[in-house]
Structure formats: C-alpha cells, structure tokens
Amino acid sequence: MNPIAEELNQIIKAGNEHIFQTLSEVGKNLFFPKGILSQSTEAKEKAHRFNATIGMATEKGRTMHLPSVMRMLNGVQPEEALTYAPSFGILPLRQAWQEDLFKKNPSLNGKEISLPVVSQAITHGLSVVSDMWVDPGDVIILPDKMWGNYNLIFAVRRGARIVTYSLFNADGGFNLEGFETCVRNEAGANKKIIVILNFPNNPTGYTVTAREADGIADILRRTAEKGVRVLALTDDAYFGLFYSDEALKESIFTRLIGQDPGLIAIKVDGATKENYVWGLRVGFITYGAVFRGEGRPVYEALEKKTAGAVRGSISNASHLSQEIVLKSLRSDSYSAEKENKFQIMKERAREVMRVLSDDKYEAVWEPYPFNSGYFMCLRLKTVEAEPVRVHLLNTYGIGLISLGASDLRVAFSCLEKQDTRELFDTLYKAVKELESQKEVV
C-alpha cells in the first residue's frame, strides 16, 4: 500500500474505525498523489521567474488560447475556462456549494460536514462513491422503483448485490415497514449494508414526509447501534423541487449525520438538475459522520481519497463548467431566477395532479404518489406499458418511458402546462385502442 494511503487510513482509523472498515479495498488503497500535481501547486505559488511544471501552454504570461474559442465565452477569462481544475474541484465553488447546503438545509446548523468534492455530475459522483465504498458481494438496498443506472454503477461495475423493497405501502406513503424488514434481513446476514435514498425519487417523483424521514433515520441508527456498518447514500439529484406541504423540504442527509459512529452518510448532489445546467456536468460529494475528537482531519482524509478517485478516472471536472456554476451562484439575481423556474415546475406538477383527478381515467390507470422532482408514474391496469409506449409514439408522436410490465413514466418537467390535458387524453385514447385490439383477438 502506498505510504500516503497508509497515512490517510491512520487518520481515518483514529477518528472512526467504522469508516475505515466500511471503505472498499479500492477505497482503503486510494490516496491523492503528490508528485507532479503537488510540485505544480508549489511552483504556482513560488516560481516567480519561470514555471515549466504542467502540461498546458502559455503565451506572453497568459493561458494560450484560440481567439475563436474565447469569442464564444463573454465574461470568462482563459484562465477560468481553459486551464485544468484541481481534482478536488475549484475551491471557491466547493466553499460556495457548502454554504448553500447550510442555507437549503437549516437542520445542518451546528453540524460539521466535509467540504464537497466536485464530480463530473451525479452519475460520476455515484461511480466515485462506488469505487471508494463498494466491494464485490456488498449488498445495496434500493426501492423497487429506482433509476436504472444504479444497476450499471453498483452491480455491473462493482459486483454488488442489489436487494429491493416496495417503495409504497397500501396507503400511498413510503413503505417504512417493508424498508425496515429489508434492512433487518440484510443486516442479519451482513456486517455491512449500503442503503441508497433517492428523494425526489426517479422515476416516481415521490419525496418522503418529515415523519417518514425520521423513521428511516431511526431504523438505520438502530441497525448501526447493533454493530452493523451502515453506509447511507443520498442521491439528491432533484433536490429542492418540492411541490406539496407534506414533502420533506430538506435532504434526508440532515437526518442521518451525527447519529451513530457506525452510520456514515454521503450526499451526492449537483447543479445539474437543481440549476437546470444538465450538460455542464457539475456534481458534488459530501460526507457526514460521527468521530472521536475533531472531525476535520478525517473529512480532509476522505476528501483526499475522493480526489484521488477523481484523479484516477477523469483527472478533473471541467473548469469552465465549474466557473459558470460559481458565477451563477454569486449572481445577485440567482435566488430570484431559481424561484421563477421553481414556480413554473410547480405549476406543471399541480396541473398534472389536477388533470389526473378526472374520474374517467380511474378504470385504465392509477398514478403512483408524487409530490416533487421531474417525473411521475402511472400503473396501467388493462394493458402492458411497452405496447402502449410504442403505439403512442408511432400513432400520435408522443414519447413516454415504459418501466417493467405496467408502469409508464411521464416527465412533466418538459411538458408545458397547457399541453397536460391533451397528453393524458391521448394516452387514454391509446390505451382504449389497445384494449379494443385485445378484445378482437
């Protein structure tokens, strides 16, 4: 093992042995290399005469660039757009995002969390977490309604075993009893469990209530107190898009940190969906845990391991994207702009709820509960989802996503409010047409 990795591991062990034991074998061996990167950083501070340390080109003391490129980037300097960013992410953005986390999650006040490490959006962030914390054979607990890419990230790439529970109970709320049963069963057979909590949920658009969130946290705390190492990963891709009074307005991450030394929380989020900058690919990885003594050295060790995972995969996320997100966060109009877009999304969601309350739809489908995010799902009652999707696309030019035998996902995020009734009426018509074909056969 590299001596730097050994040093980081000793810091982590001193703060919380459970964290070290929960790391994957890759995670235990990860480190942030000194070498060229540290030498270049040192040279940037002290090499006032010549700095010939890093693989970028300069010209007359500035970053070399093509004028045709920079003409497209008004308000951004070549040094902000074209140079390599640190593998950790640029420090001002990390600090600004952490400050925003405390504003958006008041329950974090008085609690210590790590400085976020920048990832190339949330998918890459989840992949980094998977490398650091998941070994082949580890169990991942997920709801039956989940984002399909979890399978590639955790099961295919890392060899984890995914176990599911039913997301909803008979009353249309989070299935706390089913979740507890699944956690208890897996905790009884494994020394380590990994739980992924994705609210707002993709694909259903459901966010737990405060009571349900407290119940989840209590289950995981009690599991950790019994000696099982619990890694709770919150995928907060659609954070902030909450459309009902009942939905928890904070990340469930706030309920998970500071609970028990054996319960480790990781928050993966990003500007991607929250700030409507999907193609900029800017995400963040943040840690929360319990320590013996001061937590900052342990957080710094985890940040270095995380940056090492970034360094060993993509080297660093786009500097230009990070600068754009940072400048937006610092803009005087940022809060008003976000509120404006939130209201548009909320009106779309409320219109979907209003249209779906029409009794005529009751015989052909049932909406799953939704109160947030980009999506909602229907459970078809009389025909299968995939034939409906194909018929709707080929006959009416309308695209939806089929999930399993009976579920259709509707992204109301890209549906104008005034088009809502037409979409669902056309879907109803398509279902009826396929019902007629079944009767003929």
Sequence and secondary structure as in RCSB ss.txt:
>XXXX:A:sequence
MNPIAEELNQIIKAGNEHIFQTLSEVGKNLFFPKGILSQSTEAKEKAHRFNATIGMATEKGRTMHLPSVMRMLNG
VQPEEALTYAPSFGILPLRQAWQEDLFKKNPSLNGKEISLPVVSQAITHGLSVVSDMWVDPGDVIILPDKMWGNY
NLIFAVRRGARIVTYSLFNADGGFNLEGFETCVRNEAGANKKIIVILNFPNNPTGYTVTAREADGIADILRRTAE
KGVRVLALTDDAYFGLFYSDEALKESIFTRLIGQDPGLIAIKVDGATKENYVWGLRVGFITYGAVFRGEGRPVYE
ALEKKTAGAVRGSISNASHLSQEIVLKSLRSDSYSAEKENKFQIMKERAREVMRVLSDDKYEAVWEPYPFNSGYF
MCLRLKTVEAEPVRVHLLNTYGIGLISLGASDLRVAFSCLEKQDTRELFDTLYKAVKELESQKEVV
>XXXX:A:secstr
  HHHHHHHHHHHHH HHHHHHS HHHHH     HHHHHHHHHHHH SS    SS  EETTEE   HHHHTT TT
  HHHHTS   TT  HHHHHHHHHHHHHH GGGTT      EEESHHHHHHHHHHHHH  TT EEEEESS  THH
IIIIIITT  EEEEE SB TTSSB HHHHHHHHHHHHHH SEEEEEE SS TTT    BHHHHHHHHHHHHHHHH
TT EEEEEEE TTTT B SSSB SS THHHHTTS TTEEEEEEEEHHHHTT GGG  EEEEEE   SS SHHHHH
HHHHHHHHHHHTTTSS  HHHHHHHHHHHT TTHHHHHHHHHHHHHHHHHHHHHHHT GGGTTTEEE    BSSE
EEEEESSS HHHHHHHHHHHH    EEETTTEEEEEGGGS GGGHHHHHHHHHHHHHHHHHHHHH 
